[in-house]
Amino acid sequence: MNFAIFLFVLPFCGLTLAQKSNDAIVVEKITERQTCYPDMCEILKEFGAMTEKMRAMETRLKESETRLKDSETQILELKNQDFGAMTEKMRAMETRLKDSETRLTESETRLTECETQILELRNKERTKVAFSAAIGGESRAIGPFTTDKTLIYKREITNIGSAYSTFSGIFTAPIAGVYYFTFSYHAGGNNLVHLNLYKNNQVLVTAFDHQTVYDNADNGGNAVFVQLQQGDQVFVRLVANTHIWGNDALSTFSGCLVVE
């Protein structure tokens, strides 16, 4: 009987002992947890504070990066705006430069035209051509000769352009143009008069007077407009066996350039 009771009580005793053993282990662990060395606690506290600081710094760093990106974006936008404004300014300057170049070209063209006109006017002044000459010397008869003779008008009255020669009696055209020529004569009525005005080898006009016993003197002449080329020669020839009378005022030869 007592043995049966013992067997019945024994499990409960084991449970009680196990419970006490477990409680002892828990108490020991709690005691271990509550046990902390002073240096280690300080280190843990400092580590915790540093962790908080690191988190705060990371937050600030992220905010700074965000602000930096915003600033870079604004700078890029400003640069783009400035570049656009500079581009517009450059285009405006290029347009103004082209306008200035065009105006300069036009001015140079006008200047060239003015210089050409001035040169033409100066050339016209240089190529003014006009002359008058008389047989010259004392009053005397010229001719008759056995052959045709080129008359030399030795007294130079005027000779603008120096185209007439008092040595040969020939006028040489300095430039091409339309010229006017006239010649006159004085002669005794009892002799024949026959004068030809030549352009190179071509007779242009003639002056003629028949011999007569009814008058003592004759006066005559002729005139012509003629187109000449540069170098063409004009002169008066006395036909063979005819005569004229000449001095410083009688029997003249004149000409001038009318139109270039």
PyMOL commands that set and color helices and strands:
alter all, ss='L'
color gray80, all
select helices_A, chain A and resi 2-34+38-126
alter helices_A, ss='H'
color red, helices_A
select strands_A, chain A and resi 130-134+140-142+149-150+155-160+171-172+177-188+193-199+202-209+217-228+233-238+244-246+252-259
alter strands_A, ss='S'
color yellow, strands_A
deselect
rebuild
show_as cartoon
